[in-house]
Amino acid sequence: MTVLVAGAGPAGLMAAAELALAGVEVEVVDAAVRRRSHPRGFTLSARSLELLDRRGIVDRFLAEGPAVPYGMFLPGVFLDLSVMDTDHPYTLGIAQNRVEELLEEWLAELGVRVRWGQEVVDLAQDSDGIDVVVGGERRRFSYLVGCDGSRSVVRNRAGIAFPGVDASSYGLIADVEADYDALATGEVFVLPRPGYVRIVLDEPEPRSGPVELEYVRELLAARLGRAVELGKPLWLSRFSDAARQAERYVHGRVVLAGDAAHVHPPAGAVGVNVALADAVNLGWKLAATVSGRAPDGLLQTYHDERHPAGARVLSTTRAQSMLGREDLAPVRDLLTDLNGKRLAELVTGLDTRYDPRIPGDHPLLGRLAPNRPVVVDGRTTSVAELLRPARPVLLPDDGGMLVRPDGHVAWAADPATLSAALETWTGP
Ligand SMILES: Cc1cc2nc3c(=O)[nH]c(=O)nc-3n(C[C@H](O)[C@H](O)[C@H](O)COP(=O)(O)OP(=O)(O)OC[C@H]3O[C@@H](n4cnc5c(N)ncnc54)[C@H](O)[C@@H]3O)c2cc1C
């Protein structure tokens, strides 16, 4: 039976590609009639680039964008990413819709085409499968992967609670044609974009409904104490510091990934990256489950690993959104002094460590296996290349290392625990 992926954003496209790579029949639908043409996000982190490298497609992304300074954690302070242990010690500046287009192209090469204009509106699951009302028809699937964004219909219809922290501060994002230099005087947060400017403004009180350009002008003038000419608006939107997380990422035959599983303040620019990390953790586990070759409880480890990772993202993005406050200047100063490898690897998620579920104290257990050259059958290859088919890899050198399809180390160098590791992660 086919797996249905609802939503063709970064999470859905990556999850579908991982399933297709593992030979699972997968369908991807999106309620929108076409991809959003205006980008929300603009960054891919080192961890995302490492993951794309392990699928052999990172060069397509690197060809698109420059390395950009990453300064989101502390307003006005750029993190030094060059100190991180990675092949990609930088942040790639690439528009989110371009990331999605490249993923969609890769997915098509794997034989799966997105079906646009097909909305998921309801579901009912039993022990054998899940009935989904999609595109006006009721159809049966083996699993439903909800990658349908922050207002996820899948999450709601599956009855998965979404507890968290309500918004206490509000902001506007205005992508408009304007003179960057006239705005970049340090009084408002403004980013240059190709042909336009992204202006981020605090909103004094919550409002709802569409954002009008006139309102942006008013807030801007109040902040700057002078009027600034704004041209054509390309995208006007609201955000808040609300942070919520699905209570369960796996609920029977429903699985959630990306914004459907967690929402957090946009500070830190990590949403696309977390969505990709969810999808890569999920794909091989769901593929093994659907194919009937998964060890007991493998799919549940997706929740066990990605829920804490998501909770950490909520916490760090909330911290970042608070740090702009005037009364927190001393905390900002302290963190500026501590700016280094630890902070860089934390905010980029590069230090993510999953519970290996076997005893051991090897420093790489649970961590992303570093890419390095490896000799296999007399041929020199690399860890990244060996992981391209998304299958587990047993590396022979340095005492041996078992690497999961998502690139994380499941076992290292201890003969006493190898069979336990194989049973835990690949089955008997
Ligand atoms: C202003 C702003 C700036 C940001 N900047 C960055 C940044 O620089 N870097 C970064 O990494 N992240 C950034 N983010 C976050 C990022 O945009 C999101 O976290 C990311 O898009 C999440 O991907 P997703 O695939 O989970 O969901 P989405 O991208 O939201 O995709 C969900 C898809 O599901 C579809 N859908 C919805 N309902 C249904 C349904 N019922 N049936 C079928 N399909 C459905 C939608 O049409 C959509 O295509 C930013 C966000 C905002 C708002």
The ligand as a Tripos MOL2 file, in Angstrom:
@<TRIPOS>MOLECULE
LIG
   53    58     1     0     0
SMALL
NO_CHARGES

@<TRIPOS>ATOM
      1 C1          9.0550   35.1210    7.5780 C.3       1 LIG1
      2 C2          9.6930   33.7920    7.6870 C.ar      1 LIG1
      3 C3         11.0520   33.6690    7.4360 C.ar      1 LIG1
      4 C4         11.6530   32.4400    7.5260 C.ar      1 LIG1
      5 N1         12.9890   32.3300    7.2910 N.ar      1 LIG1
      6 C5         13.5790   31.1180    7.3270 C.ar      1 LIG1
      7 C6         14.9740   30.9620    6.9950 C.ar      1 LIG1
      8 O1         15.6810   31.9080    6.6260 O.2       1 LIG1
      9 N2         15.5100   29.7320    7.0800 N.ar      1 LIG1
     10 C7         14.7660   28.6620    7.4400 C.ar      1 LIG1
     11 O2         15.3080   27.5450    7.5160 O.2       1 LIG1
     12 N3         13.4320   28.7610    7.7160 N.ar      1 LIG1
     13 C8         12.8210   29.9650    7.6650 C.ar      1 LIG1
     14 N4         11.4910   30.0740    7.9470 N.ar      1 LIG1
     15 C9         10.7030   28.8890    8.3450 C.3       1 LIG1
     16 C10        10.2770   28.0290    7.1530 C.3       1 LIG1
     17 O3          9.6510   28.8160    6.1750 O.3       1 LIG1
     18 C11         9.3300   26.8910    7.5870 C.3       1 LIG1
     19 O4          9.7590   26.3490    8.8070 O.3       1 LIG1
     20 C12         9.2770   25.7800    6.5310 C.3       1 LIG1
     21 O5          8.5910   26.2290    5.3910 O.3       1 LIG1
     22 C13         8.6030   24.5230    7.0570 C.3       1 LIG1
     23 O6          8.5140   23.5770    6.0230 O.3       1 LIG1
     24 P1          7.3300   22.5170    5.9910 P.3       1 LIG1
     25 O7          7.5890   21.6560    4.8050 O.co2     1 LIG1
     26 O8          7.2040   21.8850    7.3040 O.co2     1 LIG1
     27 O9          5.9940   23.3720    5.8170 O.3       1 LIG1
     28 P2          5.5540   24.4010    4.6880 P.3       1 LIG1
     29 O10         6.7180   24.9580    3.9650 O.co2     1 LIG1
     30 O11         4.6050   25.3280    5.3430 O.co2     1 LIG1
     31 O12         4.7590   23.4970    3.6380 O.3       1 LIG1
     32 C14         3.4830   22.9660    3.9320 C.3       1 LIG1
     33 C15         2.7910   22.6330    2.6180 C.3       1 LIG1
     34 O13         1.5800   21.9220    2.9180 O.3       1 LIG1
     35 C16         0.5570   22.3770    2.0800 C.3       1 LIG1
     36 N5         -0.7180   22.0940    2.7400 N.ar      1 LIG1
     37 C17        -1.2780   22.7840    3.7610 C.ar      1 LIG1
     38 N6         -2.4290   22.1830    4.1390 N.ar      1 LIG1
     39 C18        -2.6060   21.1030    3.3350 C.ar      1 LIG1
     40 C19        -3.6000   20.0870    3.2390 C.ar      1 LIG1
     41 N7         -4.6670   20.0590    4.0540 N.pl3     1 LIG1
     42 N8         -3.4700   19.1350    2.2850 N.ar      1 LIG1
     43 C20        -2.3800   19.1270    1.4590 C.ar      1 LIG1
     44 N9         -1.4060   20.0750    1.5140 N.ar      1 LIG1
     45 C21        -1.5050   21.0460    2.4400 C.ar      1 LIG1
     46 C22         0.8490   23.8550    1.8710 C.3       1 LIG1
     47 O14         0.2680   24.3320    0.6770 O.3       1 LIG1
     48 C23         2.3780   23.8650    1.8280 C.3       1 LIG1
     49 O15         2.8780   23.7730    0.5080 O.3       1 LIG1
     50 C24        10.8630   31.3050    7.8660 C.ar      1 LIG1
     51 C25         9.4950   31.4350    8.0950 C.ar      1 LIG1
     52 C26         8.9090   32.6550    8.0150 C.ar      1 LIG1
     53 C27         7.4280   32.7790    8.2450 C.3       1 LIG1
@<TRIPOS>BOND
     1     1     2 1
     2     2     3 ar
     3     2    52 ar
     4     3     4 ar
     5     4     5 ar
     6     4    50 ar
     7     5     6 ar
     8     6     7 ar
     9     6    13 1
    10     7     8 2
    11     7     9 ar
    12     9    10 ar
    13    10    11 2
    14    10    12 ar
    15    12    13 ar
    16    13    14 ar
    17    14    15 1
    18    14    50 ar
    19    15    16 1
    20    16    17 1
    21    16    18 1
    22    18    19 1
    23    18    20 1
    24    20    21 1
    25    20    22 1
    26    22    23 1
    27    23    24 1
    28    24    25 2
    29    24    26 1
    30    24    27 1
    31    27    28 1
    32    28    29 2
    33    28    30 1
    34    28    31 1
    35    31    32 1
    36    32    33 1
    37    33    34 1
    38    33    48 1
    39    34    35 1
    40    35    36 1
    41    35    46 1
    42    36    37 ar
    43    36    45 ar
    44    37    38 ar
    45    38    39 ar
    46    39    40 ar
    47    39    45 ar
    48    40    41 1
    49    40    42 ar
    50    42    43 ar
    51    43    44 ar
    52    44    45 ar
    53    46    47 1
    54    46    48 1
    55    48    49 1
    56    50    51 ar
    57    51    52 ar
    58    52    53 1
@<TRIPOS>SUBSTRUCTURE
     1 LIG1         1 GROUP 0 **** ****
